[in-house]
Amino acid sequence: MAQNLSEHRHISFTAHYTGYIWYSMGISHPVFATGKGKFLAKLLHPLESWAEKHVGGSMRTTLKQRHSIIDQQLNTLIEQHPDLQILEIACGLSPRSWNFRQKFPQIDYRELDLPDMAKIKTQALQQLDAAAPEVLTADIFTQDFERIFQSFDTTRPLAVISEGLINYFDKTMLNQLLQGMTEYAQDFPELHYLTDIYPEPVKNKLANFIWTSSKLLKVMSRSAFSFHFVNPAEVQSFFGHAGFNQVNVLQPAHALKAQDSSNVITFQNNEEHGGDLVWVIHAAIKKQRS
């Protein structure tokens, strides 16, 4: 039987680019750096350098920013819940599962992507560890996604992670994804969703340039890439309507570095757009204890 694939299956070329950028920044392994990624990084280097000088940031700077914040949030969750289960959707060539399995060898960390990328990622992981689990395959807009949730232990908390994903969907599709998560995870004691999001660049002096660049990415990726939210309150309302009862928007502009040796960064809650090109969302469902 042919797999029922959604219209949003064409975005994986960006995974090659991000995978190579993470490797070039020293936070990944060479097995996650592809020739296609190297070509794209070289092609875009002049534009990225120009953006860093004139826009105040670029795709590659936000890649490192969002990745490090999500990692920090996940570290904290594991410290709070040693029995945490993790599902990273649209995992691409992210090194996160490999990094976290090294730090927490007993962790139940599974990844998911569409078949072609899942095969590439599985081969890369198994070069590092022959016992690394295969990357799961499912379209997150079909019933196959529910099947993935059913494979986890419902007596333990679950964290779902996505990175560089949700701006590729329009609001209808994003709402479908969020409601699917909250429905499929209703039997778990806690559900945590960590994701990055690119807000509307309303605080940037070159907002029109960023908008134009996003339209180009929309065409290249054959997706519905767009900016959905102007301020954190809109994010919290949207995720709340989808079923999450706790929604925190982490803006790098509002990060507070710890004064001790822990190197833990906390974030001030702020209802205003701080001007960052990327935010991280930590949405959760925590059941009330009787």
C-alpha positions as CSV (number, residue, x, y, z in Angstrom):
1,M,0.0,0.0,0.0
2,A,1.4,3.4,-0.9
3,Q,2.1,5.8,2.0
4,N,-0.2,8.8,2.2
5,L,2.1,11.7,2.1
6,S,1.2,15.3,2.8
7,E,1.9,18.3,0.6
8,H,4.6,19.4,3.0
9,R,7.1,16.7,2.2
10,H,9.5,18.8,0.1
11,I,11.3,20.8,2.8
12,S,14.2,18.4,3.6
13,F,16.8,20.3,1.5
14,T,17.0,22.7,4.4
15,A,18.1,19.8,6.6
16,H,21.3,19.5,4.6
17,Y,22.1,23.1,5.1
18,T,21.4,23.2,8.8
19,G,23.2,19.9,9.3
20,Y,26.4,21.4,7.7
21,I,26.1,24.7,9.6
22,W,25.9,22.9,12.9
23,Y,29.0,20.9,12.0
24,S,30.9,24.0,10.9
25,M,30.1,25.6,14.3
26,G,31.6,22.7,16.1
27,I,28.4,21.4,17.7
28,S,27.9,18.4,15.4
29,H,29.7,15.4,13.9
30,P,31.1,15.1,10.4
31,V,28.6,12.2,9.7
32,F,25.8,14.7,9.8
33,A,27.5,17.0,7.3
34,T,26.6,16.2,3.7
35,G,28.1,17.4,0.4
36,K,24.8,19.0,-0.5
37,G,24.9,20.9,2.8
38,K,28.4,22.1,2.2
39,F,27.4,23.3,-1.3
40,L,24.4,25.2,0.1
41,A,26.5,26.7,2.9
42,K,29.1,28.0,0.5
43,L,26.5,29.3,-1.9
44,L,24.7,31.3,0.9
45,H,27.8,32.4,2.7
46,P,28.0,35.9,1.1
47,L,24.3,36.6,1.9
48,E,24.6,35.3,5.4
49,S,27.7,37.5,6.1
50,W,25.8,40.5,4.7
51,A,22.8,39.8,6.9
52,E,24.9,39.5,10.0
53,K,26.4,42.9,9.3
54,H,23.3,44.8,8.2
55,V,20.3,42.9,9.6
56,G,21.8,42.0,13.0
57,G,21.6,38.2,12.4
58,S,21.3,35.6,9.8
59,M,19.9,32.1,9.3
60,R,23.1,30.5,10.6
61,T,23.2,32.7,13.7
62,T,19.6,31.8,14.5
63,L,20.4,28.1,13.9
64,K,22.9,28.1,16.8
65,Q,20.7,30.3,19.0
66,R,17.6,28.2,18.7
67,H,19.6,24.9,19.0
68,S,21.3,25.9,22.2
69,I,18.1,27.1,23.8
70,I,16.2,24.0,23.0
71,D,19.1,21.9,24.3
72,Q,19.1,23.8,27.5
73,Q,15.4,23.4,28.0
74,L,15.7,19.6,27.3
75,N,18.5,19.3,29.8
76,T,16.4,20.9,32.4
77,L,13.5,18.6,31.6
78,I,15.7,15.5,32.0
79,E,17.0,16.7,35.3
80,Q,13.4,17.2,36.5
81,H,12.1,13.9,34.9
82,P,14.9,11.3,34.7
83,D,12.3,8.9,33.1
84,L,11.5,11.4,30.3
85,Q,10.8,10.0,26.9
86,I,11.7,12.1,23.8
87,L,10.4,12.2,20.3
88,E,12.1,14.6,17.9
89,I,10.0,15.1,14.8
90,A,11.3,16.2,11.4
91,C,14.7,15.5,12.9
92,G,16.7,16.0,9.7
93,L,20.5,16.0,10.3
94,S,20.3,17.4,13.8
95,P,23.0,16.0,16.2
96,R,20.8,16.3,19.2
97,S,19.9,12.7,19.7
98,W,23.5,11.6,19.4
99,N,24.6,14.3,21.8
100,F,22.0,13.5,24.4
101,R,22.5,9.7,24.1
102,Q,26.1,10.3,25.0
103,K,25.2,12.4,28.0
104,F,22.3,10.2,29.1
105,P,23.0,6.6,27.8
106,Q,19.8,5.1,29.2
107,I,17.5,7.8,27.7
108,D,14.6,6.8,25.5
109,Y,15.2,9.2,22.6
110,R,13.5,8.5,19.3
111,E,13.6,10.5,16.0
112,L,11.1,10.7,13.2
113,D,11.2,12.0,9.7
114,L,9.9,11.2,6.2
115,P,11.4,8.1,4.6
116,D,14.2,9.5,2.5
117,M,15.6,11.7,5.3
118,A,15.0,8.9,7.9
119,K,17.2,6.6,5.8
120,I,20.0,9.1,5.5
121,K,19.9,9.9,9.3
122,T,19.8,6.3,10.3
123,Q,22.9,5.5,8.2
124,A,24.7,8.5,9.8
125,L,23.8,7.5,13.4
126,Q,24.8,3.9,12.9
127,Q,28.2,5.0,11.7
128,L,28.7,6.4,15.2
129,D,26.9,3.6,17.0
130,A,25.9,0.3,15.4
131,A,23.2,-0.1,18.0
132,A,21.6,3.3,17.3
133,P,17.9,2.9,16.7
134,E,16.5,3.5,13.3
135,V,14.8,6.8,12.7
136,L,11.0,6.3,12.6
137,T,9.0,7.3,9.6
138,A,5.6,8.9,9.6
139,D,3.8,11.9,8.1
140,I,2.8,14.1,11.0
141,F,-0.4,15.0,9.2
142,T,-1.8,11.5,9.0
143,Q,-3.0,8.8,11.4
144,D,0.6,7.4,11.3
145,F,1.5,10.1,13.8
146,E,-0.9,8.8,16.4
147,R,0.7,5.3,16.0
148,I,4.0,6.8,16.9
149,F,2.6,8.2,20.2
150,Q,1.1,4.8,21.0
151,S,4.6,3.3,20.9
152,F,5.6,5.2,24.0
153,D,5.0,4.4,27.7
154,T,1.9,6.4,28.8
155,T,3.0,6.2,32.5
156,R,6.0,8.4,31.8
157,P,6.2,12.0,30.6
158,L,6.9,12.7,27.0
159,A,8.8,15.6,25.3
160,V,8.3,16.3,21.6
161,I,10.8,18.4,19.8
162,S,10.8,20.1,16.5
163,E,13.3,22.6,15.1
164,G,13.1,24.6,11.9
165,L,9.7,23.2,11.1
166,I,6.6,25.0,12.1
167,N,7.1,28.2,10.0
168,Y,6.7,26.0,6.9
169,F,3.0,25.4,7.7
170,D,0.1,27.8,7.5
171,K,-1.9,28.4,10.7
172,T,-4.5,25.8,9.8
173,M,-1.8,23.1,9.4
174,L,0.0,24.2,12.6
175,N,-3.2,24.0,14.6
176,Q,-3.8,20.5,13.2
177,L,-0.3,19.5,14.3
178,L,-0.7,21.0,17.8
179,Q,-4.2,19.5,18.3
180,G,-2.9,16.1,17.2
181,M,-0.1,16.2,19.8
182,T,-2.5,17.2,22.6
183,E,-5.0,14.6,21.6
184,Y,-2.5,11.7,21.1
185,A,-0.7,12.5,24.4
186,Q,-3.8,12.9,26.6
187,D,-3.0,9.7,28.6
188,F,0.5,10.8,29.4
189,P,1.1,12.4,32.8
190,E,2.9,15.3,31.1
191,L,3.5,16.4,27.5
192,H,6.2,19.0,26.7
193,Y,6.6,20.5,23.3
194,L,9.9,22.4,22.5
195,T,10.1,24.2,19.2
196,D,11.6,27.3,17.6
197,I,9.5,29.8,15.7
198,Y,10.4,32.8,13.6
199,P,8.1,35.7,14.5
200,E,7.1,38.5,12.2
201,P,10.3,40.7,12.0
202,V,8.4,43.9,12.9
203,K,11.1,45.2,15.1
204,N,13.9,44.9,12.5
205,K,14.9,47.8,10.3
206,L,15.2,45.5,7.3
207,A,11.8,43.8,7.8
208,N,10.9,44.2,4.2
209,F,14.1,42.4,3.1
210,I,13.4,39.6,5.6
211,W,9.9,39.2,4.2
212,T,11.2,39.0,0.7
213,S,13.8,36.4,1.7
214,S,11.0,34.4,3.3
215,K,9.0,34.4,0.1
216,L,12.0,33.0,-1.8
217,L,12.3,30.2,0.8
218,K,8.6,29.5,0.4
219,V,9.1,29.0,-3.3
220,M,12.3,27.0,-3.0
221,S,10.8,24.7,-0.3
222,R,7.4,24.4,-2.0
223,S,5.8,25.0,1.3
224,A,3.6,27.5,3.1
225,F,6.5,29.2,4.8
226,S,5.2,32.3,6.7
227,F,5.5,34.3,9.9
228,H,2.5,33.8,12.1
229,F,2.8,35.9,15.3
230,V,3.8,39.4,16.2
231,N,4.1,39.1,19.9
232,P,4.4,36.3,22.6
233,A,0.7,36.7,23.7
234,E,-0.5,35.6,20.3
235,V,1.7,32.5,20.5
236,Q,0.3,31.7,24.0
237,S,-3.2,32.2,22.9
238,F,-2.8,30.0,19.8
239,F,-1.1,27.2,21.6
240,G,-3.6,27.5,24.5
241,H,-6.5,27.0,22.1
242,A,-4.8,23.9,20.8
243,G,-4.9,22.3,24.3
244,F,-1.7,23.3,26.0
245,N,-2.2,24.7,29.5
246,Q,1.3,26.2,30.0
247,V,3.0,28.2,27.2
248,N,6.3,30.0,27.7
249,V,7.9,32.0,24.9
250,L,11.7,32.3,25.3
251,Q,13.2,35.3,23.6
252,P,17.0,35.6,23.4
253,A,16.8,39.3,24.0
254,H,15.3,38.6,27.4
255,A,17.9,36.0,28.5
256,L,19.5,36.4,31.9
257,K,22.8,34.8,32.4
258,A,23.3,33.1,35.8
259,Q,25.7,34.8,38.1
260,D,27.1,31.4,39.4
261,S,29.1,28.7,37.7
262,S,26.1,26.8,36.4
263,N,26.0,28.6,33.1
264,V,22.2,28.2,33.1
265,I,20.3,30.9,31.3
266,T,16.9,32.0,32.3
267,F,14.4,34.1,30.4
268,Q,12.2,37.0,31.5
269,N,8.6,36.7,30.5
270,N,7.7,39.6,28.4
271,E,4.6,40.3,26.3
272,E,6.5,42.5,23.8
273,H,8.5,41.4,20.8
274,G,12.1,41.8,21.8
275,G,13.4,42.1,18.3
276,D,15.0,38.6,17.9
277,L,14.8,36.8,14.6
278,V,13.9,33.5,16.4
279,W,12.1,32.5,19.6
280,V,11.8,29.2,21.4
281,I,8.5,27.9,22.7
282,H,8.1,25.5,25.6
283,A,4.5,24.4,25.7
284,A,3.2,21.8,28.1
285,I,0.2,19.9,29.4
286,K,0.5,19.0,33.0
287,K,-2.4,17.1,34.6
288,Q,-3.7,18.3,37.8
289,R,-2.9,16.0,40.7
290,S,-5.9,14.9,42.7
